[in-house]
């Protein structure tokens, strides 16, 4: 359960069994150290960390990775991982031939959006998806507009 997150709303999210196991083990260790904590990932007082310390720690790790030197443009931000997840998930569904219209509400809820328009922001394509999209569109166009036999005079 994510409490009072995006838009101060609460929601249930689902995790894979391996992530859930790690979170449960972490929870039992932290519960022993800070039994009356307010946050799942608490500061030393059991409270939430502030945004500036999270950004600081993110860059303490990220800036030392080889990938950090490959980026151009704006510096990396924690929120970029959320955006990347959403874009990759949407593109994966298209590649896998899934019904995106059926799955879209689940992604929107998982992301904590109050309406689908907030999720629409993530409907962008990543560079490596363009060849797949071109191939799918060509196939779709062939089905919609089949080649007309040319008559000889």
MARPAFI-799913 format. One line per 2 residues: number of its first residue (from 1); their letters; for each residue x, y negated, z of C-alpha. Coordinates in pm, whole numbers, always signed. Layout:
BEGIN
NUM> a> X/Y/Z; ... .
END
This chain:
BEGIN
1> xx> +0/+0/+0; +136/-338/-102 .
3> xx> -13/-599/+130; -58/-967/+53 .
5> xx> +173/-975/-246; +97/-1141/-577 .
7> xx> -189/-1386/-527; -205/-1275/-161 .
9> xx> -388/-962/-277; -330/-610/-152 .
11> xx> -321/-302/-372; -221/+62/-381 .
13> xx> +64/+159/-608; +175/+507/-700 .
15> xx> +531/+632/-679; +702/+942/-808 .
17> xx> +756/+1214/-549; +1132/+1153/-531 .
19> xx> +1090/+778/-469; +816/+848/-215 .
21> xx> +1044/+1090/-29; +1324/+830/-11 .
23> xx> +1079/+564/+112; +941/+796/+381 .
25> xx> +1290/+880/+505; +1385/+511/+507 .
27> xx> +1061/+427/+693; +1136/+678/+970 .
29> xx> +1488/+539/+1020; +1374/+174/+1025 .
31> xx> +1076/+256/+1248; +1319/+390/+1509 .
33> xx> +1531/+74/+1490; +1247/-183/+1465 .
35> xx> +925/-18/+1585; +716/-339/+1563 .
37> xx> +843/-463/+1228; +608/-653/+994 .
39> xx> +783/-580/+665; +880/-251/+504 .
41> xx> +1223/-401/+426; +1266/-622/+733 .
43> xx> +1528/-871/+837; +1688/-819/+1178 .
45> xx> +1380/-970/+1345; +1135/-736/+1168 .
47> xx> +1007/-1015/+943; +1020/-1059/+565 .
49> xx> +1334/-1189/+400; +1304/-1527/+234 .
51> xx> +1332/-1564/-141; +1670/-1739/-138 .
53> xx> +1843/-1454/+47; +1689/-1201/-193 .
55> xx> +1821/-1399/-489; +2163/-1425/-322 .
57> xx> +2185/-1049/-263; +2062/-972/-612 .
59> xx> +2348/-1173/-759; +2598/-1023/-515 .
61> xx> +2528/-688/-685; +2423/-786/-1037 .
63> xx> +2709/-1025/-1109; +2962/-744/-1062 .
65> xx> +2801/-509/-1314; +2933/-482/-1671 .
67> xx> +2581/-556/-1799; +2592/-899/-1637 .
69> xx> +2862/-1010/-1880; +2659/-892/-2182 .
71> xx> +2370/-1131/-2120; +2332/-1462/-2294 .
73> xx> +2090/-1740/-2213; +1934/-1781/-1871 .
75> xx> +2092/-1604/-1573; +1938/-1274/-1466 .
77> xx> +1658/-1288/-1209; +1495/-1020/-995 .
79> xx> +1163/-1089/-1166; +1317/-989/-1501 .
81> xx> +1311/-624/-1390; +935/-647/-1349 .
83> xx> +897/-796/-1696; +1129/-535/-1847 .
85> xx> +933/-252/-1684; +602/-380/-1823 .
87> xx> +737/-434/-2175; +907/-94/-2186 .
89> xx> +596/+82/-2052; +370/-81/-2312 .
91> xx> +612/-1/-2593; +651/+358/-2469 .
93> xx> +274/+404/-2477; +262/+280/-2836 .
95> xx> +550/+510/-2939; +382/+806/-2768 .
97> xx> +55/+738/-2948; -132/+667/-2623 .
99> xx> -454/+469/-2615; -312/+142/-2482 .
101> xx> -661/-3/-2435; -739/+275/-2188 .
103> xx> -407/+249/-2002; -383/-132/-1998 .
105> xx> -613/-183/-1695; -394/+54/-1493 .
107> xx> -81/-144/-1579; -260/-468/-1494 .
109> xx> -365/-333/-1153; -19/-187/-1088 .
111> xx> +135/-527/-1162; -106/-691/-918 .
113> xx> -275/-912/-1174; -619/-1053/-1099 .
115> xx> -713/-1047/-1469; -586/-903/-1795 .
117> xx> -476/-1242/-1925; -195/-1234/-1668 .
119> xx> -80/-898/-1806; -99/-1025/-2165 .
121> xx> +218/-1222/-2093; +408/-893/-2108 .
123> xx> +282/-802/-2456; +609/-878/-2625 .
125> xx> +822/-641/-2823; +1180/-553/-2755 .
127> xx> +1432/-547/-3039; +1473/-170/-3045 .
129> xx> +1097/-129/-3091; +1074/-315/-3425 .
131> xx> +1184/-19/-3646; +924/+204/-3478 .
133> xx> +657/-63/-3520; +740/-113/-3890 .
135> xx> +715/+261/-3953; +382/+285/-3766 .
137> xx> +240/-18/-3948; +346/+122/-4287 .
139> xx> +174/+449/-4204; -136/+264/-4086 .
141> xx> -141/+47/-4397; -116/+356/-4621 .
143> xx> -424/+498/-4451; -620/+173/-4480 .
145> xx> -510/+78/-4830; -420/+396/-5018 .
147> xx> -223/+358/-5337; -450/+312/-5638 .
149> xx> -349/+521/-5939; -231/+301/-6223 .
151> xx> -415/+357/-6553; -211/+371/-6872 .
153> x> -343/+183/-7180 .
END
